[in-house]
Amino acid sequence: MTFADLGLSDELLKAVSEAGYDTPTPIQAQAIPPVLMMRDIIGIAQTGTGKTAGFVLPMIDILAHGRARALMPRSLILEPTRELAAQVAENFEKYGKYHKLSMALLIGGVQMGDQIKALEKGVDVLIATPGRLMDLFQRGKILLNGCSMLVIDEADRMLDMGFIPDIEEICTKLPAQRQTLLFSATMPAPIKKLTDRFLSNPKSIEVARPATASTNITQRLVKVDSRKKREALRAMLEAEDVLSAVIFCNRKTTVRDLNQSLQRHGFKSGEIHGDIDQSARIAELERFRAGTVNILVASDVAARGLDIKGVSHVFNFDAPWHPDDYVHRIGRTGRAGAKGVAYTFVTADDAEAIDNIQKLIKQKIETIDAPAAAAPAERSADEPRKADRDRRKDRKSDKRRDDSDKRRDDRRPEEPRAARPDRNGARPRRPEPMDNGPDEGWNGPVPEFLSVGFGI
């Protein structure tokens, strides 16, 4: 089967061919024809199965007929994170190059004013995270009663992040007569309840999990004491032939502290995570691409958006909580036929996570012991022992930081004291507490199309 067999337009087939694709994946082959027939869809598919093109391609052909009106998007795609929303936008730009469709991307980390201007011109495709969409809707900057297509992507992740109430409210603002496409890796009870309420006679499609990690990547598990992870990482960075490496952590606070620790020990490292503003993230990625820094410490969202050639090593400083994230993380190395190495630090608490990873990739990962700390070189009796004192100081500092991380993770954020009203009686908005939880921010570069639609 080819894309030409699925009923897509000639313009769309040309764009798909130029992107280098000719054979649809199973989810694309099963989803595209019923979507073109305006049926509701429930797609059970993992990230990496090609499901994004499964709804993007037919949407482009459907939306080719019609005209956008100000503040009233014709279609809406909901994504749980900024990173995933930007990836969908990239797909629309790539496949919609021969269609005069306009698009707006409503995500955090981008000026709201530019997004409002795009909506005022009218958009055919609106790609949004629930939080930013609800914010603009409540400000009266967007109307949803002209939206004839709704896509709810990564629904189970939406559930994990607490977005289901927002999605239910958004669905009530949309026209009752619409086409709804829902994609999810699993179908827990709350998602089933959502489909029963908001989808009409949907066609169910289910495909297998994505392919395992590339055979070009050598994978190893490194048994390590949780208190000595930094020491083991430094020893491996010095012992391995590391040309460039990406080190993944589960929390933003760990990214910041680990990067500072590496820099104190003389490594050329940088960091990207959701608390860094967009321009700084772009600058840090350019420094990594240029080789100014050869080690990039990153939060988990960078696993899906980071595409840099020549990464020789990936280190999972923290074992990923979700097994699918493991495949995406280590996929930053071994690209374009090159060889790569991926190490995952494993503590006593990671047994279940590692078991789920090995079940997903259907292979047993070799386990090795953490390297011993490098012994100090021999010195004469009268040589100063400042180096030894510095090492002891760094070990104490690392332990204090690790203990601090644990206390901070276990502690609920302190509720800020209410601010006094101003002379007009209005109370200023309460500042939001610092988020030290899992990073869900977009760490990739801002595409040029964030405020500009196709053909505009």
N, C-alpha and C positions, 0 to 999 in steps of 0.2 A: 504493500500500500504506500502511496505517496500523498503529499499534501494536495496535489491536484485532484485526488479522488474524494476529497472531503467537502467539495462544493464552495471553496473559497474563490474570491475574485481574482482576476488576472493581476491586478495591481498588487494585491497582497501576496500572491504566489511569487511575484518578482522580488518583493522585499524579503520574503523568506529564503528564496534561493540565494540572494546576495548576502544574506547572513550566514550562509553555508549549510543550510538544512534542506533535506529532501524527503526524509522519512519521518513521519510523526511517531512520537512515543505512544505507549498504550493509553495513557490518560488523554492525550491529545486526540488520538483516533476515535476514542469512545465519547469524548465530551463535545468536540466541535460540531458534528452534525446535529445533535439535539439542541444545542445552544442556538444554532442558526435557524432551527425550527421554532424558536421562542419558548422552549420548555424550561421549567425550573430544574435545577440540577443539584444533587448531593454527591460530591466527589470525595471519596476517602483516598487520600494520597499524601505521601510524605514530601517534604521539601527535597528537590533534586530529581523528581520524576517528570519534570516538564509541565507541571500543571498551570504555571503562569501563562505560558503561550496557549494552553488549552482554553482559557477564557479571553485572553487578550485578542487573539486572532479573530474569532467570530464577532467579538464586540466591535472591532474596527469596521468590519463589513456591515454590521447592523447599523452603526452610527453614521456610516457614510451618507445615509439618506436622512436629511433633517437639518435643522438650523438651531444653534444655541441662542438662548436669550439671557440677558443680564441677570446675574445673581441666581439663575436657575439652571444648575448643571443637568445634563441629559442622562448621565449615568454616574454611579458612585461605586468606588472600590474601597473597602475598609481593610486596613492592614494593622496588625498589632504593634509594629515598631516602625520608626522612621527609616531604618535601613531597608526593611522589606518593601515599604512604600516607594522608596527611591528605585529599588530594583524593578518594580512593576512599571514605574515611569520610564525607565530605560528601555524596557520591552516595547512600550507604546511608541517611543521615539524611533526605535529600530524598525519595527514592523509597519508603522504608520507613515513612513516617509513619503509614500505616494498618495496619501489621503490628506485632505485639508481639514484635519481635526485639531481642535484646540484642547489644551489640557492644563489643569492646575494641580499642584501638589501641596497639600495642607499638612505640614509636619512642623514639629518644634525645631529650633535651631536656625530658622529662616525668618527674616523680617515679616511680620504679619501684614504690614502695609503693602508689600509686593503681592502677597497672596490675595488681598482684598481687591487690588487693581485688576488682577487676572480674572477674579470672579465677576467684577463689574462689566468686563468686556463680554462675558458669557463663555462657558466652556462645555465641550462635548463630554469630556472625561474628567471626573474629579477623583483623585486618589488621596486618601486621608487616613490619619490615625484618629480613633474615636475622640480623644481628648481635645485636640485642636478643632475638630469639626464641631463638637458641641459648644466650644467656646465661641466660635464665630456665629453659630446658629443663635445662641442666646444673645449675642450682640446685634442680631438682626441683619447680619452681613451676608446671609445665604438663605435661599428658599429651596426646599426639597420637594415641593409639590409638582415639579416638572420632571422628576427623575423616573425614567421608565425601566432602568436596569440597576440592580444591586448585586454586588459581589462581596461576600463575607469570606475573606481568606484567612487561613490558619485559625479556624474557629476554636480549636482546643487550646491554643496558646492565648487567645483572647480570654478564654475562661480562666486560665492560670493567672492572668494579669488583672482579673477583676473587671473586664470590660463588658461582660454580658448585659448588665443593666443598661449601660449606655447604648448598646446595640439594639436592645428591645425598644428603647425610647426613640432611637433613630428610625427604626422600622415603622413606628406609629406615625411618623411625620411624612413618610413616603406615600405615594398613591397606592391604593389597594390593588389596582390593576397594573402590575409590573412583573418583570421577569427577575427571579432571584436565583443566584448561584452561590452555593455554600461549599467550601472546601475545608477539610479537616483531616488530620492524621489519624484521629480516633473519634469515636462517637460516644462520649460519656452522656449520662442522663440529661444534664442541663442543655447540651447541644441538641440532643434528640427532641427535647421539649421545644427548643427554639425552632427547629425545622417543622415540627408539627403545627406550630402556631403561625409561622410566617411564610411557608412554602406551599404552593398549590400543586398537588399531584406530581411531585418531583420524580425525576429519573435518577436512580442510584447507580453510581459507578465506583468500583473499587479496584485499585491496582496494587501491585506488590511494592515493598520498600525499595528505596534507591539502591544502586550498585554500591559495593563495598569500596573501601579506600583503594587508591591507585596502587598497582603492583610496583610502581617505581619508588614507593616510600618504604623505607625500613622502619618498622615500628618496635619500640621497646617500652616496657614498664619499668620504672626505677623505684625500688623499695627504699623509702626514706622516712626517717623520724620527722614528724611535723615540725619539731623545733629546729631542725637542721636543714630545711629545704633551701634556704638562701645559700648556705655554705656549700651544699651539694651542687647547686646551680652554678655557682662561681667556679667550682672545681671542674665541672663538665665544660663550661665555656672556655676554660683555659686548656683543657686536654683535647677537646674536639677541634677539628679543622673547620671552624665556624666562619664562613664568609659573610653571611647575614642571617639573622635569626629573628623569629617572632615568638615572643613569650606570652602565653595566654593566662590570664587570671580571671577568677569568677567575680571579683568585686573591684569597684573603682578605687577604694581605699588601698587595696593590695597593689594595684597597678602603680599608684603614686608612690607608696612606700618602697616597693621593690625597685622602681626606677631610681629613686634617690640612693638606695643602698648600692646599686650597681655603679652609679656615677661616683660615689665615695670610694669605691674600689678600683677606679680608673677605667671602667668600661665606657665605650662610646654608645650610650643608650638614649632612647627617647620614649615618649609615652603617648597613647591616644585613648580617650574614654569619653563618656557622655558629658562630663562636667567641663570639658575644654571647649571653648567657643569654636565656631566653624572655621574661621580664618586660621586659628592656631593649629587646628587639626590638619588642614590642608598643608600648612607650612611644615609640620612635623613629618607628614608623609613624603613631601618633596625632599626633605633632608635625608630620609631613609632611602628613597630611590636614588639620590645622588651619591650615597655612601658617606655622607658627613657623619651619620650615625649608622652602625651596622647591627644594632640590636633594638628592636621595637617591642616595648611592653604594652600589651593591649588588653582591653576588656573583650568579652566574648562576642559582642556584636560585630567586631572587625573580622571575625572568621568568615562571614558571608560576603562582605563588601570589599575586602582587601585583595587586590590583584596586582602583585609586584613580581616581576621576573627575577630569578636568581636567588630566591630564598633557599638557603641550604639546609636550615634546621628549623624545626618547630619544637618548642618546649611547652608542655602543659604544666605550668607551675601548680595549678589546681586541676584536679580531674574534673571534667565537665559534668554538670548535673544531668544534662539531657544527652543520650547516646548519639542522636543525630548531629549534635554540635561537635562531637569528636571528629566525625568524617569531614565536616566543613573546616574545622581548625587545622587538621593535619594536611588538608588539601591546599594550604598556602605554600607548601613545598612540593617538589616533584612535579612541577608544571611543565607543559610543552615538551614532554619526553625526557626531562632532566631527572636525575636521581635526587632523592631527598631523605632526610632522617627526622623521625618524630619521637620524642621522649615524653612520657607522661609520668609525673611524680605521683606515687601511690603511698598513702598512709593507711593506717589500720582502719580508718573510718570510710575508706573509699571502695570497700569490697563490693558493695551492691552496684555502685556506678560502673565499676570496671566489668562486672559480670554482664550488665545490660549492654555495654559497648561491644563485648565479645560476641554476644548473641546477635547483635545487629549486623556486625561485619562478618559473622560466621567463620571466625578464625580465632585461634588462641594466640595471644600476644606474648612474646618472650619476655620473661622477667629477669632483670639484672639488679645487682646490689648498687647502692649509691657509692660513688668513689670516695676513698678516704681523703681527708684534708691533706693538702701538700705539706710535707714536713719542712720546717725552717732550715735554711742552709747553715752549714757549720761556720762558726765565727771564732775569732780569737777570744781569749778570756777577757781582754780589756775592751772589746767592741761594744758599743752601746746596744742595749736591747730594746730600743724604741719600737722596732717592728713587732716584737712579741707583744709589747704593751698595746700597740695599736690593734693587733688581731684580737686580743682579749676584750678591748674596748668595743670593737665592732660586733663581737659575738654577744656581749651584754646588750648593746644597742639593738641588735636584731631581735634578741629575746624580748626586750621591753616592747618593741614595736609589735611583735607577734601577739604578746599578751594584751597589748592595747587594742589590737584589731579584734581579738576575741571578746574583750569586754565591750567594745563598741558595738559589735554585732549582736551581743546578747542584750544590750541595754536599749530600751525604747527611747526614741528621741524626746528630749525635754520639751514640754509645751511652752512656747514663748509667752511672756507676760503681755496682757492686753495693753495696747498703746492708748495714750490719752487722746480724747477728741480734740480737734482743732477749734479755732474760735467760732466756726460755723456749726459746730456740733457734730461734724462728720468724723468718724473714726478711720484712720488710715488702714489699708489692707494689711493683714497679718502676714509677715514674711514666712515663706515656706521653709520647713526644716530641710537641712542637707540630707540628700538621699545617698546613703552608703550601701544600699542593697544592690542586687544584680543590675548591671548596666543594660538599659534598653535603648540607649541613644544611638543616633546614626553617626558613625565615625568615618564614613567615606567622603571623598571629595564631592562638592556640590555640582551636579550636572548643570550644563548651560541652559537646560530647558525648564528650570524650576519656575520661572515666571514668564516663559514664552511658549506658546503653543506651536503645533505643527504648521509649517507653511506660513507663519505670521512674522 
